[in-house]
Amino acid sequence: MSCGYQAATDDSEVSGMADAERERQEHLAEVGCLAAVGVIGQFLTFAVTVLLARSLSVEGFETYVVAAAIYLLLLAVAAQGLDKYALRLMPGKFECGQWQLAADLFRFGVVRILAGALIVGALAALWAREIREFPADTLLAVYLGCLFLPVGVLVNFLAAVLSATGDCVRAAFATLLLVPLVALVLIVLVAVAPLPLTSTSAIACWAGGWLVALVVLGCWVHRAWSGSRQGCRSTEPKPSWRRASLPFWVYRLAMGVVAQSGVVMLDWLQPSATATGAYAAALSMASVAAILAVATNRKYARELSVLMERGDYRALDRYRRVRLQWLVPTLALFLAVVFLFADPLMELFRPEFATEGGVAFRLLSVTIAATVLFGLAPTYLKYRGHNLLTFSTLVICALLQLVLLWWLVPRFEATGAAIAYMLSMLLMYGFLAVLAHYDLEGLRRDHPR
């Protein structure tokens, strides 16, 4: 009897190990697919940036990067954190088959972000004309970005919903690859046609990419939504959703300000148009590392939500270790390429960018690699409800960056902006990663299943 029991136990352990290994292989395959989609999409974005840097004048390229930075910042404001909140809440609803509640949240999110996009776009256009007083060409590009702001926020929200259903690959394809692909095709068509390629027409081409992605994502979400699409009287009142999504909004808004403040401050303090363009080019190339996080974090955020709903914190730690196994060598290879070929890569944009932005490119690459490595720490802490500590850290580091930008940009131009970003982000992500590690260790001790 005992021998039979021992054999059954051994078979069970072998089967469990086989299931875990199969799950690990499937996980790595999906992550690899997501990373490939992100890298290809970033290469297309890189191609667009190089083409525009070589086709536009230095002043025209500066106008383009400033308008693009403002648009990305407005996206963070108008989204109100509802895309991130949907990715936190919806996976658990789908796992439990609560399709009607998910539909109620879906409609709530769409109405809120569309209203927010219209208000934010109108206020930004008013600010650009009456307060900032941009030149006419910059003003036109900013106006166009404000006009297409509702399209951008809807794309990000639908991508979050599609990821929540489990289809992370298609969501990444639509947002990370399809948008720059369509933009590149449209820019090439404008360049070969008897039409002027300007900063405004470049923004219009990007708007075309967002519009195509919106249509595609709408179709895919419709197909993936296998349950009821009818709303219900929610057991969670809308004020609760507003309060619960607020931390995600504040965090994304603050991170948007931190990410784009270097370009904005360079334009405002105006050391030179070349410095602004060189910093934007360096940030574009360094973001190749960030795309690994952008492409895969929707999947990890979804798994994080489901596992925390189950209370399976050991599985959570296992996913963290599997993520590091492929991410660390990938980031090491990326940094090796950057430090060996930084100047030639910057010269692809403009020869003068190598002088102005070579050091900034190296510093930004190190910074973004570190933020990618520790990128899930803030998400984990927000999911755990440690919002006050997370936001306090973020606010302190954002203020530190602004002070450093004000002090360093007039002295060191693009390099100064990169130093300010590096110091603030390394401090923030390092501190949050330590907090998340100790919190997860405590949960594993308290829930040893």
Salt bridges, closest charged atoms under 4 A:
ASP19 OD1 - ARG22 NH2 2.35
GLU21 OE2 - ARG24 NH1 3.60
GLU30 OE1 - LYS299 NZ 3.04
ASP83 OD2 - ARG252 NH1 2.43
GLU95 OE2 - ARG302 NH2 3.64
GLU95 OE1 - ARG310 NH2 3.38
GLU130 OE2 - ARG129 NE 2.70
ASP167 OD2 - ARG170 NE 3.85
GLU236 OE2 - LYS93 NZ 3.16
ASP267 OD2 - ARG132 NH2 2.83
GLU303 OE2 - LYS299 NZ 3.50
GLU303 OE2 - ARG302 NH1 3.88
GLU309 OE2 - ARG88 NH1 3.68
ASP317 OD1 - ARG320 NH2 2.77
ASP317 OD2 - ARG321 NE 3.26
ASP317 OD2 - ARG444 NH1 3.09
ASP343 OD1 - ARG362 NH1 3.92
GLU352 OE2 - ARG350 NH1 3.77
ASP439 OD2 - ARG384 NE 2.84
ASP439 OD1 - HIS386 NE2 3.10
GLU441 OE2 - ARG444 NH1 3.24
